[in-house]
Amino acid sequence: MFGFYSLLKKCRKAERQRRHIAGFTTLELLIAVAIAAILAALAAPSFTTMIANQRAKNVASELFASLLRARSEALARNTSVTLSPKTGNWQNGWRIVDPTNTDKFLDDQNMTSGATITGPVSVVYTGTGRIQGSSVPMFVIKSMAGSTPTYQCVSVELSGRPYMQAASSC
């Protein structure tokens, strides 16, 4: 019997020691939170740059898709199709006007926020899918990450094929 009580006493002592060792102290927890806060503060500028870069890419991709759609419609209809900004400013969005019914739009993009767009007055595709005129349309999309600008450029060859690249000029 004596051996059983001695064994039970040793088990209880070991259990108390395990309970005392398990867990974190308040000081350890505060140090871990402080390290996490410092790492988050270091990562924040990278995230703002990434967000601005992604915003510029999204606007450029939408504009690129609209240019492809305008060219496709011009080829399918064998007539001129125009991509133009809403109310004279690309910031307000853009439209592809239906050539058979000017009150109807084939594509209607809304205003862009957080990015500025500079571009031509309009882009006109002929029925052959080529650009009307002799100048190459270029769009520069700029998004800011703090004081650092991020650029995307969308240009269209005279053959009508659009291109997109990360650059401040085409």
N, C-alpha and C positions, 0 to 999 in steps of 0.2 A: 504494500500500500504506500509505503513511504516513497518509492520510486515514481509512482503515478503522480503524486502531489508535486514532487520535485520537477517532473517533466511539464506539468501544467503551469507551474510557476515560471519556468523558462520560456514557455510559449507565450505567456502573457507579457513578459518583459520584452521579448522580441517583437510582439505586436505593437507595444507602446513605442518602441524605437522606430518601427516602420511608419507609424502614423506621424511621428515627429519629423521624419525625413521627407515625407511626401508633400508636394505642393510648392508654391512660390512665396517668398516673403514679399512684403510691400515694397521694399527697396528694389528687389529684383524686378518686380512688375513695373515700377516707375522708370527704371533704366531701359527696359524693353520698349515701353511706350515712347520714351525720349528718342531712342534710336530709330523707331519707326517714323516719328515726326520729322526727324532730320532727313531721312531717306525720301520721304514724301516731298519735302521742301526742295530737295535737289532734283527730283523728277518732274516737278510742276512745269518748269520752263520747257522741257522737252515735250510735254503734252500739249502746251499751247502752240508750239511750232508744228507739231504733228496735226493738230486740229486745223490750223490755218492752211497747211499744205493740203489736207484732205478736202477742205472747203473749196479751194481753188480747183482741185482736180474734179470735184463733183460738178461745179459750174461749167468747166471746160468740157466734161463728158456730156452734159446735157446739151450744150451748144453744138458739139460735134455730132450728136445724134440727130439734132434738128437739121443740121446741114445735110446729113446723109438722107434724111426723110425728104427734104426739099428737092434734092437731086433725083431721088427715086420717083417722086411724084411728077417731076418735069419729064423724065424719061417715059413713065407710064402713060402720061396724058399727051405727050408730044407737044407741049406748049410751055411757055415761060411760067416759072413759079418763083415767088419772091419770099424771102425771109427778111423780116424787118423788125426793128425794135418797137415796143409799145410806147406810145406818146413820145417818140423821138429819142429815147434813151434806153440803152441795153440794160441798164440797172433795173428798169421797170418790167423786164421780161421781153419776150419776143414771140412773134407769130408767123405762121405760114398761111398766107391768104389763099383760099380756094380760087383759082383763076376763072372758074365758071360762075361763081357766086361770091362776090366780094364781102357779103355779110357773114359768110361762113369761114371758119378757120380749120385748116387741116391739122395744125399743131398750135398749142397755146401754152407757153411757159410763163409761170408767174415770176414776180419780183425776186431777185436774189438778195440775200442779206449777208453781210460780212465780207463781200467781195465787190470790187469795182471792175467794170468791163468797159474797155474802149475798143471801138471797131468802126467799120464803115457805116454809111447811111443805111444801106441795105445790101443784100446779096441776091442777085437774080440769076437763076439757072434757066438756060434755054431748053428747048425740047430735045436737044442732043445730049443734055447733061453737062454741058460746058458752062462756064461763067460768062455772063454778058459783060462786055467791056474789055479793056486791056490792062486794068490794074488788078493785082492780086489782093483779095480781101484778107485782112489780118485782124485777129481779136487778141487783146492782151487782158488776161484776168489777173487781178492782184488781190491778195488777201494778206492782212497784217497779223503778225504774231508779236504783240507788244510794239516795238519800234522796228522790227525786222519784217520786210515784205517777202511774200512768197508769190511766185509768178507761174502762170501757165499760158501757153500761147497756142492758139488755134488758127491755122492758116488754110487757105484753099488755093490749090493750083488752078490755072486757067482751064485745065481739063475738067475741073469740077471736083476733084478728089480732095477731101479735107485731111489735114494732119494736125496732131496734137503733140506738144512737147513742153517740158518744164524749162522755160526760158523767159527772160524779160522782154525779148524781142524775137520776131519770127525770122 
